């Protein structure tokens, strides 16, 4: 059931421990489900109750602490010894009197890990303000530090096995996008197009199945294209309107996202012009992005192309992607925007997302790339253009 | 686009303000996406960046503060005046130097709302420890209080319009469960069964479409049935094994969940016996649950039935459901378990979830009920039994 060799997990844990030493951490409490999976293999839709993987310099293996009913899930999906899998009683769940992080604190105390410098992923979705308060209250002799995205930054460089999953996700995505473009037709209900998209995402290919994507299909249509994060309704698609498709393929929790814009009928000239500029900017970035450049340098190349055409975009034009759980497939590390001085390195995977959202219209044509020593290689092979169905 | 009349939103906001007065709060920062939707209509997959609805006693309308690129989404989906919709610049997103909650603090200061008693949803998924820290740092003259699940507790009682969405969700669910039971066959890949389930969830019925569910289809199979939260793989279903289907229909973000267990072949006697007990316990609860009883009293009736049969269950046997976003369709209020002394009231909607998970097998047969003045009415009409496909 493990997605990777045991040794790959051990290497990742070693990398985390090295960073922990650099940051002066004795213990790291990992709450981000993608980071938990990355370090142990743990995989389940259980992140809706508090849980954590604990990495300690003093321990070879991490601990995995989950709700009691998820303990068998940890046995099935992780490589950890059973002694390191711990379930908390169900009366900790959504209780006013006690918090699952109180239980975690007890576990840490019992193993001598409740003191020293403890790192917390302070801005991880499922590490709430109450989770932090509980730990502060229970572990009075510990010193807490914000570990930020320590593990996420290790995830930024993909291993060969991870890249293989990314390529499989790209194969799934190619099917998904083809299905989606076919499905968007005047008179078809948005929800019925989504039904086909979701089915293609799950079925994957004949060789390997698809996994759930961390973001559901986005398909803003009509005036909805002026904003990126609207989901579907049961209204039909309308001739004379654009629909943005932002979709992904997912394989063993690895994502290959992509956006395309479909116009039903004859598109207005401003959309045709915008598409031309967006594709030119995107192609420029794909052609020149290379290890050694910084994120802001790459963004600058994109900005130069669109500025010439009089288009302004304030939001970032790309971010690191890979292993993830809802609500986001982005890794919260690299952003292609001014001020991000991260130097690009081989085996990063980046979603180049040059979306333009104006007052009452918008366009997205995006590409997910694998950065190799020789430059950017798009993972999926979908025509890079405004799709016109007239 | 609004799911409810403007007046219904205004009534909800009034209810929140009454509770705020009881709790001594001047301002409430609402981060839970379901609560944001409940109070304003806001609907978008944008909760992966920090955002909030702010209710202040001193203001008629709430504020809705989202990422800049989601501002048009707020215009399209909420009933609020444009002056109360505020977007933050994109360089706040996943930045090491500043946090979106810094921006929110500035907005509050500018409107004179940055002081007094400010309530925070301390254990809401998307209100991270870092979000709280940012507010503490920026608003030094405010007194922060944990507002817990103040808005969630108002959501517990459903309005007639909400109940109508719940019933529509139940119609969708009935289709979904039928499709799912059909799809689970020896040799069929799990991912291909899920493809059909997801398609049925999105398509809904001919009269109304389905929405994405807050939890993806759960279908632990074989030894996986010993734990509830495993998702699918691309392995085929196997004759001689059980599969648990925990699925929902969703309509305008309102959920009707249900679980059934399917056995391929001739089921072992222990599964047949367990099913009989679970169904008997479930039927008992459906027959006797009524306004005026407490949650723990209802759970006790279930416990009495299964104890006679020698089955023990430590996890709660039900919880409140309705409007929600990933990762959970539960409302984090009522739990049917010992110690929960909440008195049941008319128009609560509760997922009775008597799952049994043993060392290497498990069973789930669940039902979502509408509690009326005359007792419990199951929302969906699916045969309540172990499904045997021999």
Interface residues (C-beta under 8 A of the other chain):
Chain A: X1 X43 X44 X45 X46 X47 X48 X68 X69 X70 X71 X72 X73 X76 X77 X89 X90 X91 X93 X94 X96 X99 X120 X122 X123 X124 X125 X126 X127 X128 X129 X130 X131 X132 X133 X146 X148 X189 X190 X191 X192 X194 X195 X196 X198 X199 X200 X201 X202 X203 X204 X208 X209 X210 X211 X212 X215 X216 X218 X223 X224 X226 X227 X228 X229 X230 X231 X232 X233 X234 X314 X315 X316 X319 X326 X327 X328 X330 X332 X333 X335 X337 X338 X339 X355 X357 X359
Chain B: X1 X43 X44 X45 X46 X47 X48 X68 X69 X70 X71 X72 X73 X76 X77 X89 X90 X91 X93 X94 X96 X99 X120 X122 X123 X124 X125 X126 X127 X128 X129 X130 X131 X132 X133 X146 X148 X189 X190 X191 X192 X194 X195 X196 X198 X199 X200 X201 X202 X203 X204 X208 X209 X210 X211 X212 X215 X216 X218 X223 X224 X226 X227 X228 X229 X230 X231 X232 X233 X234 X314 X315 X316 X319 X326 X327 X328 X330 X332 X333 X335 X337 X338 X339 X355 X357 X359
